[in-house]
Amino acid sequence: KENTLSVRLSFILSAFVVIALGLFKIQIRWVCIRRTKRKLYREKMAKQSRFSWAKWRLWITWTLFCITAADIRYSVPEETKIKHVIGSLSKDLHLDSNRLRSRKARLDYQGDKRYVEIDLDSGNLVVSERIDREMLCGTTLPCIRNFEFILENPLELHNVILEIEDINDNSPVFPKDAIKLEISEGAMTGSKLQIARARDLDVGMNSVQTYVLHQNKHFVLDTKSNKDRYVDIVLKSSLDRETKGEHSLIISAVDGGNPPKSGTVVIEVVVMDVNDNAPLFTKPVYNTRLSENSPLGTSVIKITASDVDEGANGELTYYINHLSENTKDLFKIDENNGEISVVGQLDHEKASSYEMEVQAEDGGGQTGHCKVLIEIMDVNDNAPVISVKSLKKEIAENSPPGTEIAVINVKDQDSGENSRVSCSIPQSLPFQLKPYIKSYFIITTTGILDREQIEVYNVTITAVDGGTPPLYSNITLNIQVSDINDNPPTFETQTYEVYLRENNKADTSVCSVRATDPDWRQNGTVLYSLVPSDVNGAPVSSFLSINGDTGEIHAVRSFDYEQFRNFSVRVVARDNGSPPLSSNVTVKVFITDENDNSPQILYPAPDGKSLMTEMVPKATLAGSLVSKVISVDADSGQNAWLSYQILKSTDPGLFTIGLHSGEIKTQRDISESDNMKQNLVISVKDNGQPSLSSTCVVHLLISDNLSEVPELKDITYEDSNSKLTSYLIIALVSVSTFFLTFIILMLAVKFCHRRKPRLLFDGAVAVPSAYLPPNYADVDGAATLRSSYNYDAYLTTGSRTSDFKFVRSYNDSTLPAEGTLRKEHNLQFGSSMIMLDVTGNDDEVGVV
């Protein structure tokens, strides 16, 4: 076991030593490699620093070009796959790719297809459609397509130039698959036969570079010839028609692509006796001009060629070499006379010129060539096209002048003067059209908009070109003016006056206020409320309520005209805008009176209240005033106009009462036969509809002195507790039983007068001030008292010349029973004037 442990320890120690040596060796190699790399890097930098002056100039020129160039240039090979990234516009233009979508980045290209597009997420320019350089540019070099890269907010415009690079995707093609040539057997060595060159739609190195003639012993190709229309086949040895009458040659055209492509043609060479003249055109290049609206069949040009040979060798046939896709359906040539005519619809906007090669071939196979250049003249056949690039369909009515509304682009596919476009909008609108960049225009506001006056603007943009006659087009933009809360609610009037009858029911409609707000939706929604205030010490909410939506005002409780007659409240109309706007109006409520109060009789007091008896002297003449009924009505106006009427009397023909004054007068002289006790039932009626009334009883006693007092024992009064009745009974019993003397009776009467001044026999029954309710209306001529004047009236039986005793008016206190008046007063009751003469004699009161 000990040996085994030692072996294991030795093995572990050896392993650590080996690992340490390995790491040390790796470190040494890393240091060596690092030094070697540094040395190679210094040598490389030294080589790169040795630039020639030509390279410096080229570099400086290219740098200046890149700095000063205003366009961004990219290149892409044709037939590139879709979604292929051409370049990064966001990096090249130093744009934030995250804002491309918000700034409405787009490529604008005048044509049916775009071929490329901008990726709004990454800012890359990518291929969107198949690109065929030959279809786009033909043989034109370089193949350039211009795009406009447009951004908004703010508006930016960049020209993007895309160069489409050619790839070797087309093989060389000869005009014919088989060519028949004739050569005279007497042709000398070195004679040349011409065949049309092969055409390769590719350009540059991808076009035809070399021609190869398959091995034969009679003909070779002239490789030194640099003719652009045909290839020379050189006769290197004499021909013998009898030995061999026909020779078959195979010529291959090879382009310079990688890998190269080729096309072949079979040439049948027929050995003829004589055909040594090829057709010859009058001039090598024909130029002509043609309007784009030329109808079908229009003659373009007639070309002619001549051949001095005779017979079949002099008969010429014309045809067009290499008709492209763009021209084969537009033109044709008459094979016999060489006239070129139009067979398709020409369009200057698609192609402004056409170039074609015409070949004349004689009967012997000799050919002549010429070039025909056709310039398509533009006519004004395209109206301007208006494109809306950006449009704000809604604009706030508080937008300041100069606010940008729309960006439009106007283009005309014509050229020259026909493509010059002018734009305009109606001057009556608060907008203006301003040119911006190239064919772009912006529409801005010229003033403050008001939605309450005009909600929608239809802006018609008219574009007119410079052609003759001019063509125009127009487009109408619908611009909505959005609302802001700029109008407070407005009431129909500044003050509402409402008349409400008293005793109305609760929840009775008082009136309806209405405020209008020309704003829209919540800005024009009006809510109504009452301004908190007090009416007679109570909150206004205890009197009126208002419907917040309709403005209908209702009474919360019943009103009493006699308590208060009018009050005012303020109503606030507030809209739902933010912030809200409001206005207020005053509503004056007038309470109108109703006949809800019966007349109240102040004098005489109603039956059962007190004893009221008037003494009428027996010698009273007709027309004398004996008493007066005093009454009031708490109502006002015609409801308080009182009229008096005698309903019942002891002697109907003895007394009369004033219709409006209430004065009771005698109709005739009082006679001895008249009943001493006269009772009058008086009715007091107001003038309301319906009228209300009250009645009272006036007791009159026809007597001259107190000796007739016992006869009053039969008069009954409702006041059974009156002390006056007790005294009268005692006096009558004393006189009748003990036959007291007149002096004792007079002393008793005087004694009673001093003790009870308000008793009937001692001269006084007063109309207490408590019978005068406050706040009665003053109606002249209607026997209604003012609230500030109350009177006490007294009756007496001991006066020799008067039936009334009046004291001064009072408001707060009543004259004591022992008091004596020594003033003279002028009092007016209705239409009667009573003069009072008050003296110190308690037994005598004079009345005039």
PyMOL commands that set and color helices and strands:
alter all, ss='L'
color gray80, all
select helices_A, chain A and resi 2-48+53-68+89-92+97-99+133-137+204-206+311-314+416-419+521-524+540-542+637-640+706-714+723-738+742-755+769-771
alter helices_A, ss='H'
color red, helices_A
select strands_A, chain A and resi 72-77+85-88+106-108+116-118+124-127+143-151+156-165+178-184+192-196+208-213+219-221+230-235+246-255+262-272+280-281+285-291+299-302+305-306+317-321+331-333+339-342+353-361+367-377+385-391+394-396+404-411+421-424+431-435+440-445+456-465+472-482+490-491+495-501+509-512+515-516+526-530+534-535+538-539+544-546+552-555+566-575+582-592+600-603+613-616+625-628+630-632+643-649+655-657+663-666+677-685+693-702+793-795+804-806+826-829+832-837+846-847
alter strands_A, ss='S'
color yellow, strands_A
deselect
rebuild
show_as cartoon
